[in-house]
Amino acid sequence: MTTESMVTGAIPLPLAGRRGLVTGIANDQSIAWGCAKAFRRLGADLAVTYLNDKARQYVQPLADKVEAALFEPLDLRTEGQLEALFEKMEKKWGRLDFVLHSIAFAPKDDLHGRVVDCSKAGFLVAMELSCWSFIRMAKLAEPLMKNGGALFTMTYYGSQMVVAHYNMMGPVKAALEASTRYLASELGPKGIRVHAISPGPLKTRAASGIAHFDEMLDQAQEKAPARSLVSIDDVGVAVAYLATDAARLITGETMYIDGGYHIID
């Protein structure tokens, strides 16, 4: 606590002075946007990415709202762009305290079909962009997390149980959750915590690609013990807490933020 805060009685913000990367904001309904707002409210400085020039017009005003120190393009299919992003953060800040990976993709034909019918190419691209990219981010973040840190990725209940219409993303998210546990084990000695965040169904741009998604929303609200759907702000507050020192001994978890829906048969 600083001398000024002791005199004024002000409580320092839990993430003041921390620097973090937020990927995956598409618009103001994105889970990543809920997290970015919460990180910033707790005092963090942020680097925010956007997919391409088309997406920039939607993400730029949001990046401005959280006073993003860096606003950079990130298309994981563009060779070298991810590495260039981390180089810019190293040059700007010299270190990194947390990373939010909120990126997933599967070709529509493969996503809407049976798992047994998915193409090799479709499965591999889904694994690369939805799972391996998180591993790659962890690799790039490791040397910048000189004082420890936290890595977050987004998953879903369909990784553990068969959820109608979730299809190929179920196995992909299962691989992502397993990767989270191994990363937590490997990076834990350096004080780096790793979590998979599993919200309940949310109306996001990514979710719009899942067939019959409105039915999933209705079922979740009806069956969840809380009888409520979560919001992007609910998710954001929980993730921001996990980035603070108060959660320094919590790692390797799949954190369900779904009103308890995952405990109901």
Number of C-alpha atoms within 10 A of each C-alpha: 8 9 8 9 11 11 8 8 9 11 10 13 13 18 21 15 12 20 24 29 24 24 23 22 29 24 20 16 16 22 26 27 27 21 24 32 21 23 29 22 17 20 16 24 24 26 23 29 25 24 17 13 9 9 15 20 13 15 22 19 13 20 24 12 11 20 15 22 17 16 20 20 18 20 15 15 11 8 9 11 15 19 13 14 20 18 15 14 21 15 10 11 14 13 20 24 25 29 24 23 24 21 20 20 18 21 16 12 12 21 24 17 16 13 16 9 11 17 13 10 11 18 19 14 16 22 22 20 18 26 27 18 18 25 18 13 17 23 13 16 24 18 14 20 20 15 12 19 27 29 28 23 24 24 28 26 21 21 21 13 11 12 13 13 18 25 22 25 25 22 18 25 24 19 16 23 26 16 20 27 18 14 22 23 15 13 18 18 10 15 17 26 29 31 26 26 21 22 26 25 23 22 17 15 15 15 14 12 16 18 17 12 18 15 10 19 16 13 14 25 19 14 17 18 15 14 13 18 22 19 19 21 19 18 23 21 18 16 24 23 16 22 26 20 13 10 13 15 12 14 23 21 17 22 18 20 22 26 20 17 24 21 11 9 5
